[in-house]
Amino acid sequence: MPAKPLQLNDDIVDLVRAEIDGERFKTESDVVRESLIALKQRDASFEAWLRKAVVPIAEEMRAHPERALSFEQVQDSLDQHHRQRLQSR
């Protein structure tokens, strides 16, 4: 497949060159390829977390909204926990 030019801003070009200068990668294409692979892996991990952790809680809150805590309740609980941790030091 023929190479296709990309236009990148100077900050990104500097990051790519730093990776090559640091001998972590041999070419600009290697940097871009590995970066895109890492981005896909991060997105897949995030999607999996959403499905496993967030969706079940959201469904539970829809089914039982009376179990939800207000922002103030959560903040008060966190403040209390923080005070207790400071006192135990």
N, CA, C and O of each residue as an XYZ file, in Angstrom:
356
protein
N       0.847     -1.172      0.000
C       0.000      0.000      0.000
C       0.898      1.243      0.000
O       1.821      1.332      0.809
N       0.644      2.185     -0.881
C       1.499      3.375     -0.932
C       1.316      4.241      0.312
O       0.232      4.321      0.890
N       2.415      4.886      0.701
C       2.384      5.777      1.867
C       1.527      6.994      1.551
O       1.496      7.477      0.419
N       0.832      7.478      2.578
C       0.000      8.665      2.423
C       0.492      9.711      3.418
O       0.665      9.418      4.601
N       0.713     10.927      2.936
C       1.222     11.965      3.834
C       0.168     12.402      4.853
O      -1.027     12.436      4.559
N       0.629     12.728      6.031
C      -0.226     13.268      7.081
C       0.266     14.664      7.425
O       1.464     14.943      7.371
N      -0.652     15.521      7.771
C      -0.258     16.835      8.255
C      -0.463     16.852      9.759
O      -1.579     16.683     10.252
N       0.624     17.057     10.477
C       0.587     17.081     11.930
C       1.102     18.421     12.417
O       1.967     19.033     11.790
N       0.561     18.875     13.552
C       1.089     20.135     14.078
C       2.486     19.908     14.657
O       2.890     18.771     14.902
N       3.205     20.987     14.868
C       4.609     20.903     15.287
C       4.792     20.146     16.598
O       5.781     19.433     16.766
N       3.853     20.293     17.527
C       3.974     19.591     18.815
C       3.947     18.080     18.625
O       4.709     17.354     19.263
N       3.072     17.613     17.753
C       2.979     16.178     17.499
C       4.212     15.680     16.762
O       4.739     14.612     17.072
N       4.668     16.451     15.791
C       5.888     16.082     15.057
C       7.058     15.963     16.029
O       7.863     15.038     15.924
N       7.152     16.895     16.975
C       8.227     16.847     17.973
C       8.126     15.584     18.832
O       9.141     14.961     19.146
N       6.909     15.212     19.208
C       6.730     13.986     19.997
C       7.154     12.755     19.209
O       7.818     11.867     19.742
N       6.769     12.707     17.948
C       7.137     11.571     17.099
C       8.650     11.499     16.948
O       9.238     10.425     17.075
N       9.279     12.631     16.679
C      10.740     12.649     16.518
C      11.451     12.263     17.807
O      12.484     11.594     17.772
N      10.907     12.678     18.937
C      11.513     12.318     20.223
C      11.489     10.800     20.425
O      12.435     10.230     20.968
N      10.417     10.151     19.991
C      10.339      8.694     20.106
C      11.386      8.025     19.216
O      11.984      7.022     19.603
N      11.604      8.576     18.034
C      12.606      8.021     17.119
C      14.007      8.326     17.633
O      14.876      7.453     17.629
N      14.229      9.556     18.073
C      15.549      9.938     18.606
C      15.909      9.127     19.839
O      17.081      8.834     20.077
N      14.908      8.767     20.617
C      15.138      7.946     21.804
C      15.334      6.485     21.465
O      15.485      5.646     22.352
N      15.331      6.185     20.185
C      15.551      4.838     19.664
C      14.491      3.835     20.111
O      14.722      2.625     20.119
N      13.347      4.353     20.475
C      12.247      3.468     20.828
C      11.569      2.942     19.568
O      11.062      1.821     19.536
N      11.574      3.781     18.526
C      10.984      3.413     17.242
C      11.957      3.769     16.136
O      12.805      4.647     16.299
N      11.831      3.081     15.006
C      12.731      3.347     13.881
C      12.168      4.375     12.910
O      12.920      5.152     12.322
N      10.841      4.384     12.736
C      10.242      5.275     11.743
C       9.020      5.985     12.311
O       8.465      5.597     13.339
N       8.621      7.042     11.603
C       7.409      7.755     11.972
C       6.197      6.823     11.899
O       5.303      6.883     12.743
N       6.183      5.969     10.886
C       5.076      5.025     10.732
C       4.970      4.085     11.924
O       3.870      3.746     12.361
N       6.120      3.665     12.450
C       6.107      2.790     13.625
C       5.466      3.504     14.817
O       4.685      2.911     15.561
N       5.803      4.772     14.986
C       5.240      5.548     16.106
C       3.728      5.661     15.948
O       2.980      5.415     16.895
N       3.283      6.029     14.763
C       1.853      6.197     14.521
C       1.127      4.866     14.685
O       0.074      4.816     15.321
N       1.670      3.791     14.124
C       1.040      2.470     14.222
C       0.876      2.045     15.675
O      -0.213      1.653     16.094
N       1.954      2.123     16.440
C       1.892      1.708     17.846
C       0.961      2.604     18.657
O       0.275      2.137     19.566
N       0.944      3.871     18.328
C       0.046      4.799     19.031
C      -1.411      4.449     18.765
O      -2.236      4.469     19.678
N      -1.724      4.133     17.526
C      -3.102      3.762     17.182
C      -3.503      2.436     17.816
O      -4.642      2.269     18.254
N      -2.570      1.500     17.862
C      -2.850      0.218     18.530
C      -3.129      0.461     20.008
O      -4.081     -0.092     20.560
N      -2.305      1.283     20.650
C      -2.502      1.594     22.072
C      -3.841      2.296     22.295
O      -4.529      2.025     23.280
N      -4.205      3.182     21.396
C      -5.484      3.883     21.500
C      -6.651      2.900     21.382
O      -7.619      2.993     22.136
N      -6.562      1.964     20.445
C      -7.612      0.965     20.297
C      -7.726      0.095     21.546
O      -8.831     -0.232     21.980
N      -6.579     -0.281     22.127
C      -6.589     -1.095     23.341
C      -7.205     -0.325     24.505
O      -7.978     -0.878     25.287
N      -6.855      0.962     24.613
C      -7.422      1.787     25.680
C      -8.930      1.913     25.512
O      -9.681      1.797     26.481
N      -9.368      2.149     24.283
C     -10.804      2.262     24.025
C     -11.527      0.966     24.341
O     -12.619      0.987     24.909
N     -10.928     -0.166     23.979
C     -11.544     -1.463     24.267
C     -11.639     -1.697     25.770
O     -12.649     -2.205     26.259
N     -10.596     -1.328     26.502
C     -10.612     -1.474     27.962
C     -11.688     -0.594     28.585
O     -12.392     -1.013     29.504
N     -11.806      0.618     28.081
C     -12.814      1.546     28.592
C     -14.218      1.011     28.314
O     -15.082      1.042     29.190
N     -14.443      0.525     27.104
C     -15.739     -0.052     26.752
C     -16.069     -1.249     27.654
O     -17.202     -1.390     28.116
N     -15.085     -2.095     27.896
C     -15.305     -3.257     28.763
C     -15.655     -2.813     30.176
O     -16.548     -3.383     30.804
N     -14.960     -1.803     30.679
C     -15.250     -1.275     32.022
C     -16.664     -0.722     32.077
O     -17.394     -0.968     33.037
N     -17.055      0.030     31.044
C     -18.419      0.559     31.014
C     -19.444     -0.564     31.092
O     -20.403     -0.493     31.859
N     -19.227     -1.602     30.285
C     -20.182     -2.711     30.264
C     -20.218     -3.478     31.579
O     -21.289     -3.859     32.051
N     -19.035     -3.706     32.176
C     -18.963     -4.531     33.385
C     -19.291     -3.767     34.660
O     -19.902     -4.326     35.571
N     -18.898     -2.504     34.740
C     -19.036     -1.768     35.999
C     -20.139     -0.718     35.971
O     -20.921     -0.618     36.916
N     -20.209      0.048     34.924
C     -21.120      1.193     34.910
C     -22.542      0.781     34.541
O     -23.496      1.175     35.212
N     -22.689      0.000     33.490
C     -24.037     -0.374     33.031
C     -24.830     -1.093     34.124
O     -25.990     -0.743     34.344
N     -24.259     -2.080     34.817
C     -25.050     -2.748     35.865
C     -25.507     -1.788     36.969
O     -26.619     -1.917     37.481
N     -24.664     -0.840     37.330
C     -25.040      0.119     38.370
C     -26.136      1.046     37.857
O     -27.087      1.348     38.578
N     -26.004      1.495     36.616
C     -27.033      2.358     36.038
C     -28.373      1.618     35.968
O     -29.421      2.192     36.268
N     -28.333      0.358     35.576
C     -29.563     -0.432     35.521
C     -30.165     -0.620     36.911
O     -31.384     -0.571     37.081
N     -29.309     -0.833     37.893
C     -29.775     -0.980     39.275
C     -30.418      0.319     39.767
O     -31.439      0.287     40.453
N     -29.827      1.446     39.421
C     -30.382      2.730     39.845
C     -31.720      3.006     39.156
O     -32.621      3.587     39.761
N     -31.850      2.593     37.898
C     -33.146      2.743     37.204
C     -34.218      1.881     37.868
O     -35.365      2.301     38.023
N     -33.825      0.681     38.253
C     -34.781     -0.247     38.859
C     -35.137      0.152     40.288
O     -36.260     -0.075     40.738
N     -34.174      0.752     41.005
C     -34.386      1.097     42.425
C     -33.849      2.499     42.719
O     -32.855      2.638     43.431
N     -34.485      3.530     42.186
C     -33.971      4.891     42.396
C     -33.948      5.315     43.863
O     -33.208      6.225     44.236
N     -34.747      4.662     44.684
C     -34.761      5.008     46.108
C     -33.440      4.663     46.803
O     -33.167      5.169     47.891
N     -32.629      3.816     46.191
C     -31.328      3.448     46.765
C     -30.225      4.456     46.436
O     -29.141      4.398     47.017
N     -30.489      5.359     45.527
C     -29.468      6.329     45.103
C     -29.197      7.335     46.212
O     -30.080      7.657     47.008
N     -27.978      7.820     46.250
C     -27.581      8.849     47.201
C     -27.477     10.180     46.484
O     -27.118     10.240     45.307
N     -27.791     11.238     47.199
C     -27.635     12.573     46.625
C     -26.161     12.956     46.639
O     -25.345     12.334     47.319
N     -25.846     13.975     45.886
C     -24.473     14.483     45.870
C     -24.036     14.867     47.278
O     -22.919     14.563     47.696
N     -24.928     15.539     48.006
C     -24.597     15.970     49.367
C     -24.334     14.777     50.285
O     -23.430     14.833     51.119
N     -25.101     13.709     50.145
C     -24.880     12.517     50.965
C     -23.517     11.898     50.671
O     -22.798     11.501     51.587
N     -23.175     11.821     49.419
C     -21.874     11.261     49.044
C     -20.760     12.148     49.563
O     -19.777     11.655     50.117
N     -20.904     13.451     49.389
C     -19.873     14.379     49.857
C     -19.719     14.304     51.372
O     -18.594     14.290     51.873
N     -20.816     14.257     52.105
C     -20.750     14.139     53.563
C     -20.054     12.848     53.983
O     -19.247     12.844     54.912
N     -20.369     11.763     53.301
C     -19.747     10.478     53.615
C     -18.245     10.517     53.356
O     -17.459     10.016     54.160
N     -17.851     11.108     52.240
C     -16.424     11.223     51.925
C     -15.712     12.123     52.927
O     -14.596     11.820     53.350
N     -16.345     13.220     53.306
C     -15.747     14.120     54.303
C     -15.552     13.410     55.633
O     -14.509     13.542     56.274
N     -16.562     12.660     56.039
C     -16.466     11.913     57.296
C     -15.352     10.878     57.225
O     -14.570     10.746     58.166
N     -15.272     10.158     56.139
C     -14.221      9.158     55.958
C     -12.845      9.828     56.009
O     -11.924      9.314     56.643
N     -12.715     10.953     55.352
C     -11.437     11.683     55.334
C     -11.056     12.138     56.745
O      -9.901     12.007     57.150
N     -12.026     12.672     57.492
C     -11.741     13.107     58.867
C     -11.289     11.930     59.735
O     -10.357     12.064     60.528
N     -11.941     10.796     59.586
C     -11.588      9.607     60.368
C     -10.166      9.148     60.036
O      -9.403      8.770     60.924
N      -9.822      9.186     58.753
C      -8.469      8.774     58.357
C      -7.429      9.726     58.926
O      -6.361      9.289     59.357
N      -7.722     11.013     58.935
C      -6.780     11.991     59.488
C      -6.617     11.790     60.995
O      -5.515     11.936     61.525
N      -7.690     11.460     61.673
C      -7.613     11.249     63.125
C      -6.855      9.974     63.486
O      -6.258      9.890     64.559
N      -6.876      8.999     62.611
C      -6.213      7.731     62.909
C      -4.724      7.748     62.629
O      -4.041      6.752     62.864
N      -4.222      8.833     62.145
C      -2.782      8.915     61.834
C      -1.974      9.191     63.058
O      -0.750      9.291     62.980
